[in-house]
Amino acid sequence: MTHLGSDQLVECLDRLLNSVNGDEDPEIFVDRVAEEYLLELVRQAHIPLRYLATLRDDVRTEVQDLLRVRSYGYASLNDYLRSLVTPQRRSST
């Protein structure tokens, strides 16, 4: 059984950052990462439904913190997400 933790959250974030388009709303992106990670978590662990909303909020906060660290030096999270889109990916969208 794989241990789900912050390392796997980082892996999930990296995987989704590789597929980001330059026009994605940062809040929607954070939600997408949080939901993807929660799906992975629920597949491997029993999480009582009464804790799911709290866990979702915690994961969203963690994703936002990770993105703040990664986007340091950019004017906004939007600028950071746009910078990830390579010229090849821009022309294919």
N, C-alpha and C positions, 0 to 999 in steps of 0.2 A: 504494500500500500504506500502510495506517495504521500509525503507530508506536505500539506498545504500551508503555506505561511507567506510571509512578505516576499520571499524569493519567488514564489509562484505568482504573486501579484505583480512583481516587477516583470517577470516573463510574459505575463498576459498583457501588461502595458506595452512592453516592447513589441510584441506581436501585432497589437492593434495600431501602434505608432507606425509600423511599416506599411500599413494599409490606409493610413489617413489621407483624405483629400484636403486640399488647401482651403476649402470653403466650409469645412465642418465647424459647427458651433462648439466652442469649448465645453459648455455645460452638457451638451448632448454626447460629446466624446467621453467625458468623465462618467456619465451614466452608462454608456456602452461598455466601458472597461469594467465598471463595478458589476454590471449585470453578467458579463462574460465570466468574471472571476467567481461570482456567486453561483453560477451554473456549475462551474468546475467543483466548487466546494460542496454543493448539495449532492452532486454525483458520488462523492467520496465520503461524506459524513452525514449523520443524521442531525438536522438542525430543526428544533421545534419552531413551528410557524410563528409563535408569539415573539420569537427573537429575530425573525427574518428582517423586519423593518429596521430595527436597531442596528443589526449587522450591516444592512445595506447603507445606512447613514455612515457608519464607521468606515466602511470600505470606500465610499465616496470621498470622505475626508482624507483618507490615506492616499487615494489616487490624486486628489488635489495637491496634497503635500509633495508627493513624488514629482508631479508636473511642475510645481513651483521651483523645486531644486533643479530640475532639468532645463527649465526655461529661463533660468537666471541669466540676465544680460539682454533679454529680449524685452521690448516695450510692453508686450502683452502675450498672453497664452495663444491668442490668434496668430500673432507674428511667428511664434515658435512652431505652431502646427503647420503654417504655410511654408516655413523654412525646410520642413522635412520632405516636402514634395519635390522630388528630383525633376529636372527638365524632361526626362523620358516619361515619367508618370504624368506630368502636366499635359504633355501632348497627347497622351492616350485617353485623357478624361474629357 
